[in-house]
Amino acid sequence: MEKVNILWVDDEIDLLRPHIIFLKEKGYDVSTVNNGHDAIEMIKSTPFDIVFLDEQMPGLSGIETLSKMKEVSANLPVVMITKSEEESIMEDAIGSNIADYLIKPVKPNQILLCLKKNLENKKLVSEKTSHQYQQEFRNIGMEITNRLTHEEWPEVYKKLIYWELKLGQSTDDGMNQILKMQKDEANQVFSRFVERNYLDWVQGKTANRPVQSHNLIKEKVFPLMNDDKPLFVILIDNLRFDQWKVLQPIFEEYFRVEKEEIYYSILPTVTQYARNSLFSGLLPTEIEKKYSKYWVNEDEEGTKNNYEGELLGELLKRYGRDVKYSYYKVLNQTYGKKLVELMPNLMVNKLNFIVYNFVDMLSHARTEMEIIRELADDEKAYRSLTLSWFQHSPLLEIFRYLAEKDVNVVITTDHGSIRVDAPVKVLGDRNTNTNLRYKTGRALKYERNEVFEIRNPNDAFLPRTNVSSSFVFCRNNDFFAYPNNYNYYVNYYKNTFQHGGISMEEVMIPFITLKKR
C-alpha cells in the first residue's frame, strides 16, 4: 500500500515513542511536533493524510489548533486525543469537524483501528458493497425474467436504483459495469412488458392496471384532500426516481416521508401528453374532443402546455370537488423567488398545484449547452447536478416554508428521462416531430423490430394529425437518428438525457407523500 503520512501533535510527545515505533513497524510514516504553532506550519508545507491532535496543550490549545488547521486544509482528517470526557469539549471538537476522538491513555490497537476506520473506510465499504451486490445479482436477474406484474416492476426498479446509488460510492468499476448490463437487460424486458399491456391499460380492458397519468389525481390526490389540511402538490418536471432518492435526505430534515410510491406515465413520456393528461384526468384524444380549445397538436404552432390550470379546474368540476384551489407554474429562478413570497396567500386553499420546471431545464440544457454537457456526462453527475441545483433553488425555500405549516405535501412528476447511446434509423417527411425518443407522422420508415409501433393512434388515445399517421417509440436507451448527416447527429446527441419513449426511467416515476415532522 502507499505510505500513509501521519502528523502527531502532543506536548508530551516523548512519552508516545512506543506508539510511534509501533506505527512505523506497521508501515506508516509518522512526523511529530509538541505544539500547535509548529503543527500548523507543518501542514502548510507537508501533505499529511491524518493528524492525531492532543486536546490539552499549553499555549495554543487543541481546539484552537484544530480551527486553524481547518483554515489551512479543510478536508484533512483530524483525530482529537483527550484526557477529559467533558461533554462541552467533545461538542467543541465535533462542531469543528473532527474525524474521530480517542480518550487517553490510548492503546496501539485503538490507534490502528482509528486509522483503518478513517483512511481505509471507503475502500472497505466499496468492497463490502460489491460483495453484497454480487449476492443480490442472481436474485434480481431471476426476478427480471419472471414475467413481473405492474405492481412488481417498481420493486425491481427500486432495487436497481438502490444498488446504482450504493455502487456509485464504490471504486469498483467492474461491478458498476455489471450493474449497468443488468439494468439494460431489465429495461429491455420492461419495454416488452409495456408493449404487451399498454393498449389494454389505456382501453380499460383489464381491471388490474397501474395508476397512470390520466387517473393519478383521482386515484392518489383526491384521497389526500379528505382531511381539513391544505394539500400542496409540487410537480417537479422530469424528476426520475433516482433523483428523488438523492434529494430525499434533504427533505427528511424537514418532513417525514409517509409513502414512497411509483406510478406509470402514459406514452409518449413527454410534457405535452403526460402532463396535460395528468391535469385533465383524460387521455390525449379525450382532451382534444372534450376541451379542444385547450389542446394543441404536434403540427400546430404554440406552446403545448398553456392550459394546465384550466384543465385542472375542469377536472375538479367533473368530480364535484368544489374547493378553493390554485395553480402556479415556475419556469425560471425569478418567478420561483416571487412564489416564495406568495406562499402565505396559498394557505387558505384546499388544493395548491405548483409545477416546477427545474429538472426539465437541466435536461434540455444538457443537450444544448456545452458546459452542462461537461458537468452532467453520466448518471452520477446528472444526479449530483440535480442535488446542487435544488440546494440553491427557491424550490427548497418553498419546502422549508411548508415544513413549518400544518399541511399535506406531495412531490411527483409527469415523466422521467434516460441517457441515450444507441441510434435507431428513421425516415419521415418535413412534418415529422423532432423528439428523439418517439416519432409521429405519415409514411414513417423504420425497422419494425427496433421500435414499439402504434399504427392506429386512436387505439392508444393519441391524436391523428393525418389519415396515415402512426406513432413509433424507442425502447431502453435508443434514440432516433435520420440517415442524412447521420454521424454528426449521432455524435451530437449520444449520451444526452432524453424522454418520450419506453424505459423504466421515463415510465416509472415517483409519487411521494410528506408529512410534517
C-alpha positions as CSV (number, residue, x, y, z in Angstrom):
1,M,0.0,0.0,0.0
2,E,1.0,3.6,-0.4
3,K,2.7,5.1,2.7
4,V,0.3,6.9,5.0
5,N,1.7,10.1,6.3
6,I,0.7,10.9,10.0
7,L,1.3,14.1,12.0
8,W,1.1,13.5,15.8
9,V,0.8,16.7,17.9
10,D,1.3,16.4,21.7
11,D,3.2,18.5,24.2
12,E,4.3,15.2,25.8
13,I,5.3,13.5,22.5
14,D,8.4,11.8,24.1
15,L,6.0,9.7,26.2
16,L,4.4,8.4,23.0
17,R,7.6,6.9,21.4
18,P,6.3,3.3,21.8
19,H,3.2,4.1,19.9
20,I,5.1,5.9,17.1
21,I,7.6,2.9,16.8
22,F,4.5,0.6,16.6
23,L,3.0,2.6,13.8
24,K,6.3,2.8,11.9
25,E,6.7,-1.0,12.1
26,K,3.2,-1.3,10.6
27,G,4.3,0.7,7.6
28,Y,3.1,4.2,8.5
29,D,5.2,7.4,8.3
30,V,4.9,9.5,11.5
31,S,6.1,13.1,12.0
32,T,5.8,14.6,15.4
33,V,5.6,18.1,16.9
34,N,5.0,19.3,20.5
35,N,2.8,22.4,20.0
36,G,0.0,23.8,17.9
37,H,2.0,26.5,16.1
38,D,4.6,24.1,14.7
39,A,1.8,21.7,13.7
40,I,0.1,24.4,11.6
41,E,3.4,25.3,9.9
42,M,4.0,21.6,9.2
43,I,0.7,21.1,7.4
44,K,1.3,24.2,5.3
45,S,4.4,22.6,3.9
46,T,3.8,18.8,4.0
47,P,0.8,16.8,2.7
48,F,-0.4,14.7,5.6
49,D,-3.1,12.0,5.4
50,I,-4.3,12.3,9.0
51,V,-3.5,14.2,12.2
52,F,-3.5,13.0,15.9
53,L,-4.0,16.1,18.0
54,D,-3.7,16.4,21.8
55,E,-6.7,18.4,23.1
56,Q,-4.8,19.8,26.3
57,M,-1.7,21.6,25.3
58,P,-0.1,24.8,26.8
59,G,-0.1,27.8,24.5
60,L,-2.4,27.1,21.5
61,S,-4.9,24.6,22.7
62,G,-6.0,21.5,20.8
63,I,-9.4,23.1,19.8
64,E,-7.7,26.4,18.7
65,T,-5.1,24.4,16.7
66,L,-7.9,22.3,15.1
67,S,-9.7,25.5,14.0
68,K,-6.5,26.9,12.4
69,M,-5.7,23.6,10.7
70,K,-9.1,23.5,9.1
71,E,-8.4,27.0,7.7
72,V,-5.3,25.6,6.0
73,S,-6.7,22.2,5.0
74,A,-10.5,21.9,5.4
75,N,-10.6,18.2,4.4
76,L,-7.7,16.9,6.4
77,P,-8.9,14.3,8.9
78,V,-8.1,15.2,12.5
79,V,-8.4,12.8,15.4
80,M,-8.7,14.5,18.8
81,I,-6.9,12.8,21.7
82,T,-8.1,14.0,25.2
83,K,-7.8,13.1,28.9
84,S,-11.2,14.6,29.5
85,E,-14.6,13.2,28.7
86,E,-16.3,16.5,29.4
87,E,-19.3,16.9,27.1
88,S,-18.5,20.6,26.2
89,I,-15.1,19.7,25.0
90,M,-16.4,16.9,22.8
91,E,-19.1,19.3,21.4
92,D,-16.5,21.9,20.5
93,A,-14.3,19.3,18.8
94,I,-17.2,17.7,16.9
95,G,-18.5,21.1,15.9
96,S,-15.1,21.8,14.4
97,N,-15.3,18.7,12.2
98,I,-13.1,16.2,13.8
99,A,-12.9,12.8,12.1
100,D,-12.8,10.9,15.4
101,Y,-11.6,11.2,19.0
102,L,-9.8,8.9,21.5
103,I,-9.6,9.1,25.3
104,K,-6.1,8.8,26.9
105,P,-4.4,6.6,27.7
106,V,-4.6,5.3,24.1
107,K,-3.5,1.8,23.2
108,P,-1.7,0.9,20.0
109,N,-4.6,-1.2,18.7
110,Q,-7.0,1.6,19.2
111,I,-4.8,3.9,17.1
112,L,-4.6,1.2,14.4
113,L,-8.4,0.7,14.3
114,C,-8.9,4.5,14.1
115,L,-6.5,4.7,11.1
116,K,-8.3,1.9,9.3
117,K,-11.7,3.4,10.0
118,N,-10.8,6.8,8.8
119,L,-8.4,6.1,5.9
120,E,-9.5,2.7,4.6
121,N,-13.2,3.1,5.3
122,K,-14.1,4.0,1.7
123,K,-12.2,1.0,0.4
124,L,-13.7,-1.4,2.9
125,V,-17.3,0.0,2.2
126,S,-16.6,-0.3,-1.5
127,E,-15.5,-4.0,-1.2
128,K,-18.5,-4.8,1.1
129,T,-21.0,-3.2,-1.3
130,S,-19.6,-5.0,-4.3
131,H,-19.8,-8.3,-2.4
132,Q,-23.4,-7.6,-1.4
133,Y,-24.4,-6.8,-4.9
134,Q,-22.8,-9.9,-6.2
135,Q,-25.0,-11.9,-3.9
136,E,-28.1,-9.9,-5.0
137,F,-27.3,-10.0,-8.7
138,R,-28.7,-13.5,-9.2
139,N,-31.9,-12.8,-7.3
140,I,-32.6,-9.6,-9.3
141,G,-31.8,-11.5,-12.6
142,M,-34.3,-14.2,-11.7
143,E,-37.0,-11.6,-10.9
144,I,-36.4,-9.8,-14.2
145,T,-37.1,-12.9,-16.2
146,N,-40.1,-13.9,-14.1
147,R,-43.0,-12.2,-16.0
148,L,-43.4,-9.5,-13.5
149,T,-46.7,-7.6,-13.0
150,H,-47.1,-3.9,-13.0
151,E,-47.0,-4.0,-9.1
152,E,-43.8,-5.9,-9.1
153,W,-41.8,-3.9,-11.7
154,P,-41.5,-0.8,-9.4
155,E,-40.0,-3.0,-6.7
156,V,-37.3,-4.4,-9.0
157,Y,-36.6,-0.9,-10.3
158,K,-36.2,0.4,-6.7
159,K,-33.7,-2.4,-6.1
160,L,-31.7,-1.5,-9.2
161,I,-31.6,2.2,-8.1
162,Y,-30.6,1.3,-4.6
163,W,-27.6,-0.6,-6.0
164,E,-26.8,2.1,-8.5
165,L,-26.6,4.7,-5.7
166,K,-24.6,2.3,-3.4
167,L,-22.2,1.3,-6.1
168,G,-21.9,4.9,-7.2
169,Q,-19.9,5.4,-4.0
170,S,-17.7,2.5,-4.8
171,T,-14.4,2.4,-6.7
172,D,-15.2,-1.0,-8.3
173,D,-15.7,0.0,-12.0
174,G,-16.2,-3.7,-12.9
175,M,-19.2,-4.1,-10.6
176,N,-20.7,-0.8,-11.9
177,Q,-20.4,-2.2,-15.4
178,I,-22.2,-5.4,-14.4
179,L,-25.0,-3.4,-12.8
180,K,-25.3,-1.3,-16.0
181,M,-25.7,-4.5,-18.0
182,Q,-28.3,-5.8,-15.6
183,K,-30.2,-2.5,-15.8
184,D,-30.1,-2.6,-19.6
185,E,-31.5,-6.1,-19.5
186,A,-34.2,-5.0,-17.2
187,N,-35.1,-2.1,-19.4
188,Q,-35.4,-4.4,-22.5
189,V,-37.7,-6.8,-20.6
190,F,-39.7,-3.8,-19.1
191,S,-40.1,-2.3,-22.6
192,R,-41.6,-5.5,-23.9
193,F,-43.9,-5.7,-20.9
194,V,-45.2,-2.2,-21.5
195,E,-45.7,-3.0,-25.2
196,R,-47.7,-6.2,-24.4
197,N,-50.0,-4.4,-22.0
198,Y,-50.2,-0.7,-22.8
199,L,-53.2,-0.7,-25.1
200,D,-55.2,-2.9,-22.6
201,W,-54.4,-0.5,-19.8
202,V,-55.5,2.7,-21.6
203,Q,-58.5,1.0,-23.2
204,G,-59.6,-0.3,-19.8
205,K,-59.7,-3.9,-20.9
206,T,-58.1,-5.1,-17.7
207,A,-59.1,-4.2,-14.1
208,N,-55.5,-5.0,-13.0
209,R,-53.8,-1.9,-14.4
210,P,-51.4,0.6,-12.9
211,V,-52.2,4.1,-11.9
212,Q,-51.2,6.2,-14.9
213,S,-51.1,9.9,-15.7
214,H,-54.7,10.3,-16.6
215,N,-56.0,8.8,-13.3
216,L,-53.3,10.0,-10.9
217,I,-55.3,12.9,-9.4
218,K,-58.4,10.8,-9.0
219,E,-56.6,7.8,-7.5
220,K,-53.9,9.4,-5.5
221,V,-54.5,13.1,-4.9
222,F,-58.3,13.2,-4.1
223,P,-57.9,10.8,-1.1
224,L,-55.4,13.2,0.4
225,M,-57.9,16.0,0.3
226,N,-60.2,14.3,2.7
227,D,-58.9,16.0,5.9
228,D,-59.0,19.7,6.8
229,K,-55.4,20.5,6.0
230,P,-54.4,22.3,2.8
231,L,-52.7,20.0,0.2
232,F,-49.7,21.1,-1.8
233,V,-48.8,19.0,-4.8
234,I,-45.4,20.0,-6.2
235,L,-44.9,18.6,-9.6
236,I,-41.2,18.7,-10.4
237,D,-41.0,18.3,-14.2
238,N,-38.9,15.4,-15.4
239,L,-37.9,14.1,-12.0
240,R,-36.7,10.5,-12.1
241,F,-36.9,8.1,-9.1
242,D,-33.1,8.1,-8.6
243,Q,-33.1,11.9,-8.5
244,W,-35.8,11.8,-5.8
245,K,-33.6,9.3,-3.8
246,V,-30.7,11.8,-3.9
247,L,-32.9,14.6,-2.8
248,Q,-34.7,12.6,-0.1
249,P,-32.1,13.2,2.7
250,I,-32.7,17.0,2.4
251,F,-36.5,16.5,2.6
252,E,-36.1,14.3,5.6
253,E,-34.5,17.2,7.5
254,Y,-37.9,18.9,7.3
255,F,-40.6,16.2,6.7
256,R,-41.4,12.6,7.4
257,V,-41.8,10.5,4.2
258,E,-45.1,8.8,4.7
259,K,-45.4,7.0,1.4
260,E,-43.0,6.4,-1.4
261,E,-44.9,5.2,-4.5
262,I,-44.3,4.8,-8.2
263,Y,-46.9,5.4,-10.9
264,Y,-46.7,5.0,-14.7
265,S,-46.5,7.8,-17.2
266,I,-48.6,7.5,-20.4
267,L,-46.9,7.4,-23.8
268,P,-45.3,9.5,-25.2
269,T,-43.5,10.2,-22.0
270,V,-43.3,14.0,-22.7
271,T,-44.8,17.0,-21.1
272,Q,-47.3,17.7,-23.9
273,Y,-49.0,14.3,-23.5
274,A,-48.3,13.1,-19.9
275,R,-48.8,16.4,-18.1
276,N,-51.9,17.5,-19.9
277,S,-53.3,14.1,-19.3
278,L,-52.4,14.3,-15.6
279,F,-54.1,17.7,-15.1
280,S,-57.2,16.9,-17.2
281,G,-57.8,13.3,-15.9
282,L,-58.2,12.3,-19.5
283,L,-56.2,10.7,-22.3
284,P,-54.9,13.0,-25.2
285,T,-57.7,12.3,-27.7
286,E,-60.3,12.7,-24.9
287,I,-58.9,16.2,-24.1
288,E,-58.9,17.0,-27.8
289,K,-62.6,16.1,-28.1
290,K,-63.9,17.5,-24.8
291,Y,-61.7,20.6,-24.5
292,S,-60.4,21.3,-28.0
293,K,-59.5,24.9,-27.1
294,Y,-57.0,23.5,-24.5
295,W,-55.3,21.1,-26.9
296,V,-52.5,21.9,-29.3
297,N,-51.5,19.2,-31.8
298,E,-47.9,18.4,-32.8
299,D,-48.2,20.2,-36.2
300,E,-49.7,23.3,-34.7
301,E,-47.9,26.4,-33.6
302,G,-47.8,27.5,-30.0
303,T,-46.9,26.1,-26.6
304,K,-48.4,22.7,-25.9
305,N,-49.0,23.1,-22.2
306,N,-50.5,26.6,-21.7
307,Y,-53.8,25.4,-20.2
308,E,-52.8,23.0,-17.3
309,G,-54.6,25.3,-14.8
310,E,-57.8,25.3,-16.8
311,L,-57.7,21.6,-17.3
312,L,-57.3,21.1,-13.6
313,G,-60.3,23.3,-13.0
314,E,-62.4,21.2,-15.4
315,L,-61.3,18.0,-13.7
316,L,-62.3,19.3,-10.2
317,K,-65.7,20.3,-11.7
318,R,-66.3,16.9,-13.3
319,Y,-65.7,15.2,-10.0
320,G,-67.8,17.6,-8.0
321,R,-64.8,18.9,-6.0
322,D,-66.0,22.4,-5.3
323,V,-62.9,23.6,-3.4
324,K,-60.6,26.7,-3.5
325,Y,-57.5,25.8,-5.5
326,S,-54.5,27.4,-7.1
327,Y,-52.2,26.5,-9.9
328,Y,-48.7,28.1,-10.5
329,K,-46.0,27.2,-13.0
330,V,-42.4,28.2,-12.3
331,L,-40.3,28.5,-15.4
332,N,-37.4,30.5,-14.1
333,Q,-35.5,31.5,-10.9
334,T,-37.0,34.9,-10.7
335,Y,-40.6,33.6,-10.6
336,G,-39.6,31.0,-8.1
337,K,-38.4,33.7,-5.7
338,K,-41.7,35.6,-6.3
339,L,-43.7,32.4,-5.4
340,V,-41.8,32.0,-2.1
341,E,-43.2,35.4,-1.2
342,L,-46.7,34.4,-2.3
343,M,-46.8,31.2,-0.2
344,P,-48.7,32.7,2.8
345,N,-51.6,33.6,0.4
346,L,-52.0,29.9,-0.6
347,M,-52.7,28.6,2.9
348,V,-56.4,29.4,2.5
349,N,-56.8,27.0,-0.4
350,K,-57.8,23.4,-0.1
351,L,-55.6,22.4,-3.0
352,N,-52.4,24.0,-4.4
353,F,-50.6,22.7,-7.5
354,I,-47.1,24.0,-8.2
355,V,-45.3,22.9,-11.4
356,Y,-41.6,23.5,-11.1
357,N,-39.6,23.0,-14.3
358,F,-36.0,22.9,-12.9
359,V,-35.1,19.3,-13.7
360,D,-36.5,19.7,-17.2
361,M,-34.4,22.8,-17.7
362,L,-31.3,20.9,-16.7
363,S,-32.2,18.0,-19.0
364,H,-32.8,20.2,-22.1
365,A,-29.9,22.5,-21.3
366,R,-27.6,19.5,-21.1
367,T,-28.2,18.9,-24.8
368,E,-27.8,22.5,-25.9
369,M,-25.1,23.9,-23.6
370,E,-21.5,22.7,-23.7
371,I,-20.8,23.5,-20.0
372,I,-23.8,21.4,-18.9
373,R,-22.7,18.6,-21.2
374,E,-19.4,18.6,-19.4
375,L,-21.0,18.8,-15.9
376,A,-23.5,16.0,-16.5
377,D,-21.8,13.5,-18.7
378,D,-23.1,10.4,-16.8
379,E,-25.9,9.3,-14.5
380,K,-24.0,10.0,-11.3
381,A,-23.0,13.6,-12.4
382,Y,-26.6,14.2,-13.5
383,R,-27.9,13.3,-10.1
384,S,-25.2,15.4,-8.5
385,L,-26.1,18.4,-10.6
386,T,-29.8,18.0,-9.7
387,L,-28.9,17.9,-6.0
388,S,-26.6,21.0,-6.2
389,W,-29.3,23.0,-8.2
390,F,-32.0,22.0,-5.7
391,Q,-29.9,23.1,-2.7
392,H,-29.6,26.6,-4.1
393,S,-33.1,27.0,-5.6
394,P,-36.2,28.9,-4.4
395,L,-37.9,25.5,-4.5
396,L,-36.1,24.5,-1.3
397,E,-37.3,27.7,0.3
398,I,-40.9,26.7,-0.6
399,F,-40.5,23.3,1.1
400,R,-38.9,24.9,4.1
401,Y,-41.9,27.2,4.4
402,L,-44.3,24.3,4.1
403,A,-42.4,22.3,6.7
404,E,-43.4,24.9,9.3
405,K,-47.1,24.7,8.5
406,D,-49.8,22.0,9.2
407,V,-50.2,20.9,5.6
408,N,-50.0,17.8,3.5
409,V,-47.4,17.8,0.8
410,V,-46.9,15.6,-2.3
411,I,-43.9,15.5,-4.6
412,T,-44.5,14.0,-8.0
413,T,-43.6,14.4,-11.7
414,D,-45.0,13.8,-15.2
415,H,-42.3,11.7,-16.8
416,G,-38.6,10.8,-16.4
417,S,-35.7,10.7,-18.8
418,I,-33.0,8.3,-19.9
419,R,-29.4,8.7,-21.1
420,V,-29.4,7.6,-24.7
421,D,-26.5,6.0,-26.6
422,A,-27.8,3.6,-29.3
423,P,-29.1,5.2,-32.6
424,V,-32.1,3.8,-34.5
425,K,-32.6,5.0,-38.1
426,V,-35.9,6.5,-39.0
427,L,-37.2,8.4,-42.1
428,G,-40.1,10.9,-42.2
429,D,-41.3,13.9,-44.1
430,R,-40.8,17.5,-43.0
431,N,-43.9,17.4,-40.8
432,T,-42.5,14.6,-38.6
433,N,-41.9,15.8,-35.0
434,T,-38.4,16.4,-33.7
435,N,-38.4,14.4,-30.5
436,L,-35.6,11.8,-30.3
437,R,-37.5,9.1,-28.4
438,Y,-40.8,9.0,-30.3
439,K,-41.9,10.0,-33.8
440,T,-45.3,10.7,-35.2
441,G,-46.2,11.4,-38.8
442,R,-47.2,9.9,-42.1
443,A,-45.1,7.4,-44.1
444,L,-42.6,6.9,-41.4
445,K,-39.9,4.3,-42.4
446,Y,-38.1,2.2,-39.8
447,E,-37.2,-1.3,-38.9
448,R,-40.3,-2.7,-37.1
449,N,-38.3,-4.9,-34.8
450,E,-36.3,-1.9,-33.5
451,V,-39.3,0.1,-32.2
452,F,-42.7,-0.1,-30.5
453,E,-45.2,1.0,-33.1
454,I,-48.8,2.1,-32.7
455,R,-50.1,2.0,-36.3
456,N,-53.5,3.3,-35.3
457,P,-53.0,6.2,-32.8
458,N,-56.7,6.1,-31.8
459,D,-56.1,2.7,-30.2
460,A,-53.8,4.5,-27.7
461,F,-56.0,7.6,-27.4
462,L,-53.3,9.5,-29.3
463,P,-54.3,12.2,-31.8
464,R,-54.0,11.5,-35.5
465,T,-52.7,14.5,-37.4
466,N,-53.1,12.8,-40.7
467,V,-55.1,9.8,-42.1
468,S,-51.9,7.7,-42.4
469,S,-50.2,9.0,-39.1
470,S,-48.7,6.5,-36.8
471,F,-46.5,6.6,-33.6
472,V,-43.2,4.8,-33.0
473,F,-41.3,4.7,-29.7
474,C,-37.7,4.0,-28.8
475,R,-37.0,1.4,-26.1
476,N,-34.3,1.2,-23.5
477,N,-31.5,3.7,-24.3
478,D,-32.2,4.0,-28.1
479,F,-32.7,7.3,-29.9
480,F,-33.9,8.1,-33.4
481,A,-31.5,9.4,-35.9
482,Y,-32.0,10.5,-39.6
483,P,-29.8,8.9,-42.2
484,N,-28.9,12.3,-43.6
485,N,-25.9,13.7,-41.7
486,Y,-26.1,10.6,-39.6
487,N,-22.7,10.6,-37.9
488,Y,-22.9,14.3,-36.9
489,Y,-26.4,13.7,-35.5
490,V,-25.4,10.6,-33.5
491,N,-22.3,12.1,-32.0
492,Y,-24.1,15.3,-31.0
493,Y,-27.0,13.5,-29.2
494,K,-25.3,10.4,-27.9
495,N,-25.1,10.3,-24.1
496,T,-27.7,13.1,-23.7
497,F,-30.8,12.7,-21.5
498,Q,-34.0,12.4,-23.5
499,H,-37.6,11.5,-22.9
500,G,-40.6,10.4,-24.9
501,G,-40.0,6.6,-25.2
502,I,-40.3,3.5,-23.1
503,S,-37.8,2.8,-20.2
504,M,-38.1,2.3,-16.5
505,E,-36.6,5.8,-16.0
506,E,-39.2,7.5,-18.2
507,V,-42.3,5.5,-17.3
508,M,-42.0,4.6,-13.6
509,I,-42.0,7.8,-11.7
510,P,-42.3,9.0,-8.1
511,F,-45.3,9.9,-6.1
512,I,-44.2,10.9,-2.6
513,T,-46.4,11.8,0.3
514,L,-44.7,14.0,3.0
515,K,-46.0,14.9,6.5
516,K,-44.8,17.5,8.9
517,R,-42.2,16.2,11.4
